[in-house]
Structure formats: structure tokens, C-alpha cells
């Protein structure tokens, strides 16, 4: 049996090149988020999470209440000193997000500065300090240790349950998004002039998966007799006295520095 002539010819199909920067960037962002969650869960705990939360609360509160540059300058020096002990990836994430927030705050405060409100320039500095401290704590403490610390600080169990469930759902949906983007990129041949439809299909599939995940979680809670009691994670052992006391001493030092530089101690007659 002889094959027809058209079946004996070599295929010379060359699909036109298309720009897939959107898919590549989306895939990389999803993979970076998943890698950050994995690293957070496997990160070793060196400091007491309860002490770090107390220090973070004092840091944010005192930074927001500061009315002068001396205290904010000291806060900036302390934050930069803490960032010196971080690796390059952590440093890039913290400084990138903090600088972006500071620039955005500067744009918001620019009209007030133009009309003579010079104190509005403190807003970008405070934004950088607060967001940098929050991101630094998030980069150095595992997320399960943070939720356990919130439970030990008498935060309602419903709030902690929602936080843990949300983080798990984000991780699972991130894996689904990575698989969908990989399949879409591998099956895309030639030029796709309807990229919005492809992105909409991915988002629609993720929405359906999220709905099924929430229904499965609810059914599992009902079947296992969930009564609203959510056990917190056990406290990590082997931290030592330094890991517990140093964050608390740093919080106390920050409070004293604020009272001194803002003039509260002088008004109270502590230094004359």
C-alpha cells in the first residue's frame, strides 16, 4: 500500500512567536509566593514569638505617636542594624516593599508639603519603619509560631483558625495556579490574540477550586464535630532565656528612648 504524496512530505510548520511575558511573570510570582510559604514553615525559631509580637506592637505604636525626627532616626538606625543580620533575599523583600510604601506615602503627602505642612514628611518615614518592621518579623518567624503566639496572648480562637485556614488555602490554591499556568504555557502554540480569555479561564478555574475547597473544609469540620475549640501550636523548646528576654528588653528600651527623645521624661522632671 502506497502512502499518498501529501503524507510523505515533511512538515514545515513554524508557529509565529508570541510574547508570553504575562504568563512567565505570573508563574514566577506564584512560585515565589509558594517558596516563601515553604521557607516560612521550615524556618528555625530563634526568638520568642510572644516577645517579638510585643516588640512589634511597641514599635508600631511608638513610631505612629512620634512627633519628631530624632526618635524616628533612632528607629531607622535600629531597623537597619537588624536588617544587617538578614540574607540577601530577605533584605531585598523587606527593603523593596518598605521603600515602595514610603514612595507611595510621599506622593500622598506631597500636596500637604506644598501647602506648608512640613510635618507631613514624617508620613513616608513612618510608613517605611512600620512596614519594614512587620515584614522583618514575618521573614524571621514561622507563620505557625506567630499564630501560636497569638493564641497565647488570648486572641480569640476563631481569628487564629481563620488565619491558619487562609494560609493553608493560599498555599493549596497557589499550587493549583502554578499547575494551571504551566499547562497553559505548554499548550500554547503560535500567537494567542485572546490572552484575556486565557487569564479569565485560569481565574475562573481557581475560583471553582476555592469554592470546592471551602465546601470540603466545612464538611470535614461538621463530620469531625468541630465545636469552635482550635488547639494552638506547642511552644518551641530550647529557646533559652536570651530568646525570651531580649525582645522584651528591646521593647522596654524602645519605650524609654521614646519618652526621652520626645521630651516626656523632661516634663515629668526625671532629668531635671
Phi and psi in degrees as a GROMACS rama.xvg file:
@    title "Ramachandran Plot"
@    xaxis  label "Phi"
@    yaxis  label "Psi"
@TYPE xy
-93.0948  140.44  UNK-2
-77.9012  149.129  UNK-3
-65.9051  160.987  UNK-4
-63.7636  -35.9657  UNK-5
-69.432  -24.0524  UNK-6
-79.6754  -16.9177  UNK-7
-90.2517  -8.50787  UNK-8
-81.9603  145.816  UNK-9
-74.5896  142.75  UNK-10
-74.8519  129.373  UNK-11
-117.585  30.199  UNK-12
-77.3528  125.405  UNK-13
-126.131  104.569  UNK-14
-65.6366  144.244  UNK-15
-67.1369  146.32  UNK-16
-73.993  142.602  UNK-17
-127.746  154.233  UNK-18
-88.1099  118.084  UNK-19
-116.361  34.5354  UNK-20
-64.1281  -33.8927  UNK-21
-63.2428  -47.1852  UNK-22
-64.781  -41.2442  UNK-23
-64.8687  -44.6694  UNK-24
-65.9619  -41.104  UNK-25
-62.7176  -43.4477  UNK-26
-63.2831  -42.6543  UNK-27
-65.6313  -38.6593  UNK-28
-65.1894  -41.2131  UNK-29
-64.673  -43.4716  UNK-30
-65.5855  -36.5881  UNK-31
-66.0964  -39.9152  UNK-32
-64.8007  -42.0019  UNK-33
-65.916  -39.9142  UNK-34
-64.2711  -37.9934  UNK-35
-64.9025  -39.9741  UNK-36
-67.1322  -39.9974  UNK-37
-64.8524  -43.9159  UNK-38
-65.5668  -34.7  UNK-39
-65.778  -40.0202  UNK-40
-70.5965  -28.2918  UNK-41
-97.806  4.9337  UNK-42
-75.374  138.32  UNK-43
-75.866  141.94  UNK-44
-93.5352  121.16  UNK-45
-109.334  -24.1055  UNK-46
-123.837  157.635  UNK-47
-67.22  123.289  UNK-48
-64.8281  -32.1898  UNK-49
-65.5255  -41.906  UNK-50
-66.8351  -37.43  UNK-51
-67.4138  -36.8209  UNK-52
-66.7073  -38.6923  UNK-53
-64.7622  -41.5722  UNK-54
-64.4848  -40.8173  UNK-55
-65.6195  -39.5063  UNK-56
-63.053  -45.7119  UNK-57
-63.6339  -39.7962  UNK-58
-61.305  -50.3434  UNK-59
-66.2809  -42.5676  UNK-60
-64.7701  -45.9088  UNK-61
-70.525  -35.2155  UNK-62
-64.5701  -38.91  UNK-63
-70.3934  -31.8663  UNK-64
-84.7124  -12.7203  UNK-65
-64.629  138.287  UNK-66
-116.06  2.08361  UNK-67
-139.515  163.574  UNK-68
-75.5288  -27.5398  UNK-69
-57.8036  -47.1836  UNK-70
-67.2972  -40.0635  UNK-71
-65.0065  -34.8812  UNK-72
-64.8353  -39.9356  UNK-73
-65.4766  -40.0867  UNK-74
-61.745  -40.801  UNK-75
-63.7179  -41.1661  UNK-76
-64.5434  -40.3187  UNK-77
-66.2718  -40.2636  UNK-78
-65.3687  -43.6376  UNK-79
-66.2049  -34.0956  UNK-80
-66.1021  -38.0271  UNK-81
-68.8438  -35.124  UNK-82
-69.6516  -18.886  UNK-83
-64.7029  -23.1086  UNK-84
-91.053  4.53985  UNK-85
-96.1495  157.744  UNK-86
-79.6595  176.892  UNK-87
-65.9027  -37.7585  UNK-88
-66.274  -45.1387  UNK-89
-63.6027  -41.2601  UNK-90
-63.2167  -40.0258  UNK-91
-66.7553  -41.6516  UNK-92
-68.0753  -43.9849  UNK-93
-68.004  -50.5026  UNK-94
-67.9931  -35.9328  UNK-95
-62.8191  -48.407  UNK-96
-68.4314  -39.9647  UNK-97
-66.6741  -41.2133  UNK-98
-67.4223  -37.0683  UNK-99
-62.9614  -41.6731  UNK-100
-65.8056  -37.6507  UNK-101
-66.581  -41.3189  UNK-102
-64.8277  -41.7701  UNK-103
-63.5932  -40.4864  UNK-104
-66.252  -35.0664  UNK-105
-65.1829  -38.5015  UNK-106
-65.6254  -36.3872  UNK-107
-70.0868  -35.0312  UNK-108
-86.4954  -8.20861  UNK-109
-59.2648  -43.39  UNK-110
-61.8792  -38.2225  UNK-111
-66.6488  -38.0222  UNK-112
-67.2808  -36.6561  UNK-113
-63.758  -33.7697  UNK-114
-89.6181  10.5748  UNK-115
102.509  1.54718  UNK-116
-87.9826  87.1038  UNK-117
-67.8814  -25.2809  UNK-118
-67.8566  -13.8109  UNK-119
-66.5978  -17.8928  UNK-120
-68.889  -15.4834  UNK-121
-71.6126  -20.7954  UNK-122
-62.0947  -47.2535  UNK-123
-62.29  -37.24  UNK-124
-65.2664  -43.5242  UNK-125
-66.1681  -37.2345  UNK-126
-62.9977  -42.7543  UNK-127
-63.1541  -43.5452  UNK-128
-68.7411  -44.9016  UNK-129
-68.8597  -47.9969  UNK-130
-67.5072  -36.9546  UNK-131
-62.8196  -40.6076  UNK-132
-67.7667  -42.0295  UNK-133
-63.0665  -44.6709  UNK-134
-67.7606  -34.8166  UNK-135
-65.7336  -41.6041  UNK-136
-65.5826  -40.6727  UNK-137
-65.197  -28.9333  UNK-138
-82.5064  -20.7001  UNK-139
-104.638  -14.399  UNK-140
-119.441  131.502  UNK-141
-62.3714  149.562  UNK-142
-66.855  -33.2809  UNK-143
-69.7274  -29.2642  UNK-144
-71.4817  -34.8193  UNK-145
-65.8601  -43.682  UNK-146
-66.5909  -36.1465  UNK-147
-64.3143  -37.215  UNK-148
-67.0572  -37.2937  UNK-149
-63.3798  -36.8264  UNK-150
-66.2137  -39.495  UNK-151
-70.225  -19.8755  UNK-152
-91.984  17.8408  UNK-153
67.7435  29.0448  UNK-154
-73.4002  140.068  UNK-155
-54.7235  141.121  UNK-156
-64.632  -27.7477  UNK-157
-63.6484  -40.5056  UNK-158
-64.3262  -43.2086  UNK-159
-66.5013  -40.0277  UNK-160
-61.8696  -41.7235  UNK-161
-64.7702  -40.0342  UNK-162
-63.2367  -48.5037  UNK-163
-63.669  -43.1636  UNK-164
-65.0567  -38.934  UNK-165
-64.2583  -42.8346  UNK-166
-64.6135  -40.4308  UNK-167
-65.6961  -40.8359  UNK-168
-65.754  -38.3436  UNK-169
-62.3308  -41.0515  UNK-170
-65.0574  -46.1628  UNK-171
-65.5895  -43.3384  UNK-172
-69.3974  -29.4467  UNK-173
-65.0728  -40.3554  UNK-174
-63.8971  -39.9036  UNK-175
-63.1749  -42.1841  UNK-176
-63.7272  -40.6706  UNK-177
-62.1389  -41.8975  UNK-178
-66.0643  -40.3938  UNK-179
-65.4619  -43.0263  UNK-180
-66.5834  -37.0891  UNK-181
-64.3095  -44.2294  UNK-182
-64.4632  -39.9188  UNK-183
-65.1406  -39.39  UNK-184
-70.579  -37.3856  UNK-185
-71.8479  -30.159  UNK-186
-94.1462  -0.409482  UNK-187
-85.5964  117.056  UNK-188
-121.893  130.114  UNK-189
79.7923  -158.292  UNK-190
-94.6987  126.486  UNK-191
-103.768  110.211  UNK-192
-89.8365  2.05169  UNK-193
-126.053  61.9551  UNK-194
-67.921  -28.3311  UNK-195
-63.9433  -37.6961  UNK-196
-66.9888  -38.9104  UNK-197
-65.2092  -43.2372  UNK-198
-65.3346  -37.7292  UNK-199
-64.9558  -35.9995  UNK-200
-64.8173  -40.6025  UNK-201
-64.5211  -45.3131  UNK-202
-65.6674  -38.9495  UNK-203
-64.0431  -41.6765  UNK-204
-63.7423  -40.6139  UNK-205
-64.2516  -37.7987  UNK-206
-63.3181  -43.0099  UNK-207
-65.9843  -39.0629  UNK-208
-65.5132  -38.952  UNK-209
-64.6521  -39.5652  UNK-210
-64.4957  -43.7063  UNK-211
-65.3005  -37.4535  UNK-212
-64.8574  -41.7708  UNK-213
-65.3638  -39.9936  UNK-214
-66.2374  -40.5086  UNK-215
-65.63  -38.2306  UNK-216
-64.9735  -42.6373  UNK-217
-63.8993  -43.2302  UNK-218
-65.7265  -37.4413  UNK-219
-65.696  -38.6574  UNK-220
-65.118  -39.5746  UNK-221
-68.1264  -43.1295  UNK-222
-67.1437  -30.8411  UNK-223
-93.7615  6.27149  UNK-224
68.3918  45.9468  UNK-225
-67.3088  125.474  UNK-226
-111.301  8.83623  UNK-227
97.0965  -6.20421  UNK-228
-89.6646  117.541  UNK-229
-115.832  107.467  UNK-230
-68.7298  135.425  UNK-231
-84.8416  162.093  UNK-232
-69.5029  147.482  UNK-233
-69.0299  147.451  UNK-234
-67.9509  138.864  UNK-235
-69.8235  136.786  UNK-236
-93.1819  159.305  UNK-237
82.545  18.2311  UNK-238
-73.7593  -33.971  UNK-239
83.8175  169.569  UNK-240
-67.9922  -33.2711  UNK-241
-66.603  -39.9144  UNK-242
-66.7298  -22.7475  UNK-243
-93.6947  -41.0174  UNK-244
-84.0276  -31.911  UNK-245
-61.9872  -44.9061  UNK-246
-61.3283  -37.696  UNK-247
-68.8819  -39.2988  UNK-248
-66.2273  -36.6006  UNK-249
-65.6973  -38.213  UNK-250
-65.1573  -42.159  UNK-251
-65.3215  -39.8947  UNK-252
-63.6067  -39.1344  UNK-253
-64.7142  -39.2921  UNK-254
-65.1283  -45.0337  UNK-255
-64.0737  -38.2166  UNK-256
-64.1921  -39.5315  UNK-257
-64.0496  -45.6361  UNK-258
-64.8802  -32.9467  UNK-259
-76.5079  -49.5729  UNK-260
-74.1977  -26.5719  UNK-261
-86.0346  -0.713671  UNK-262
84.6554  8.99227  UNK-263
-70.2659  -38.7483  UNK-264
-66.656  -35.8385  UNK-265
-67.2875  -37.8765  UNK-266
-67.8776  -30.1823  UNK-267
-83.9813  -3.85374  UNK-268
79.273  20.7542  UNK-269
-72.8672  -39.6355  UNK-270
-109.977  48.7748  UNK-271
